[in-house]
Amino acid sequence: MRSLLYPGTFDPITNGHHDLIRRAANLFDRLVVAVAADTGKQSAFTLEQRVALVKKVVADVPNVDVMGFSGLTVEFARSHGITAILRGLRAVSDFEFEFQMAAMNRHLGPEVETLFLTPAEHFTFISSSLVRQVASLGADVSELVHPEVAAALQERYKQK
């Protein structure tokens, strides 16, 4: 069985992420969406909340598993018998960082390949950080994220 790993913080999962998940799931027997515990920044949602949201969003994709993880992505892939990592590229500005990460992953785990996919054009401007920022300012993000995620963001940033 050919498995692919799609790691990320998914804080929150966006329609761009969902687009990549759906398309990658068509290319592999199994896709593992690995939600990273350590985001390196202030998260809007806990790991448990992010895993739950991702599970709700991808419930319609039968060959997708969602798991939380901490530590090195390559080690997570290795421990689950996965030899390919998916990374998304929205714009040229993503390329340098993703290229460096792919090179480091290759250094740490030469048996693990990195594959890149681009989202559909109408999702290229969407990023989790931008969605969080817009939602925190009270704007409607329902066209950018799944309805469950929009509701969670509204609850998270509701004015008190």
Backbone hydrogen bonds, N-H to C=O, Kabsch-Sander energy under -0.5 kcal/mol:
donor,donor_aa,acceptor,acceptor_aa,energy
3,S,1,M,-0.6
4,L,30,R,-2.2
5,L,84,A,-2.5
6,Y,32,V,-3.2
8,G,34,A,-2.0
11,D,12,P,-0.7
13,I,10,F,-0.7
15,N,144,L,-2.8
18,H,14,T,-2.3
19,D,15,N,-2.2
20,L,16,G,-2.0
21,I,17,H,-2.6
22,R,18,H,-2.6
23,R,19,D,-2.2
24,A,20,L,-2.8
25,A,21,I,-2.4
26,N,22,R,-0.8
27,L,23,R,-0.5
27,L,24,A,-1.3
28,F,24,A,-1.2
29,D,2,R,-1.3
30,R,2,R,-1.8
31,L,63,N,-2.6
32,V,4,L,-3.1
33,V,31,L,-0.6
33,V,65,D,-3.3
34,A,6,Y,-1.6
34,A,32,V,-0.7
35,V,33,V,-0.7
35,V,67,M,-3.1
36,A,8,G,-2.9
36,A,34,A,-0.6
37,A,69,F,-3.1
39,T,37,A,-0.9
43,S,41,K,-0.6
50,R,46,T,-2.6
51,V,47,L,-2.7
52,A,48,E,-2.2
53,L,49,Q,-2.5
54,V,50,R,-2.4
55,K,51,V,-2.5
56,K,52,A,-2.0
57,V,53,L,-2.4
58,V,54,V,-2.4
59,A,56,K,-0.8
61,V,58,V,-2.4
64,V,61,V,-1.2
65,D,31,L,-2.5
67,M,33,V,-2.5
69,F,35,V,-2.4
76,F,72,L,-2.1
77,A,73,T,-2.8
78,R,74,V,-2.8
79,S,75,E,-2.5
80,H,76,F,-1.0
80,H,77,A,-0.9
81,G,78,R,-1.5
82,I,77,A,-2.9
83,T,3,S,-0.5
85,I,113,E,-2.8
86,L,5,L,-3.6
87,R,115,L,-2.4
89,L,117,L,-2.3
90,R,88,G,-0.5
94,D,91,A,-1.6
95,F,91,A,-0.7
95,F,92,V,-1.0
96,E,92,V,-0.7
98,E,94,D,-2.4
99,F,95,F,-3.0
100,Q,96,E,-2.1
101,M,97,F,-2.4
102,A,98,E,-2.5
103,A,99,F,-2.3
104,M,100,Q,-2.4
105,N,101,M,-2.7
106,R,102,A,-2.3
107,H,103,A,-2.1
108,L,104,M,-2.5
109,G,105,N,-2.7
112,V,109,G,-2.5
113,E,83,T,-2.7
113,E,111,E,-0.6
115,L,85,I,-3.5
117,L,87,R,-2.0
123,F,120,A,-2.5
124,T,121,E,-1.4
126,I,123,F,-1.7
131,V,127,S,-2.5
132,R,128,S,-2.7
133,Q,129,S,-2.3
134,V,130,L,-2.7
135,A,131,V,-2.7
136,S,132,R,-2.6
137,L,133,Q,-1.1
137,L,134,V,-0.5
138,G,135,A,-1.9
139,A,134,V,-2.0
144,L,141,V,-2.2
145,V,141,V,-1.2
149,V,146,H,-0.6
150,A,146,H,-2.5
151,A,147,P,-2.3
152,A,148,E,-1.9
153,L,149,V,-2.7
154,Q,150,A,-2.5
155,E,151,A,-2.4
156,R,152,A,-2.6
157,Y,153,L,-2.4
158,K,155,E,-0.8
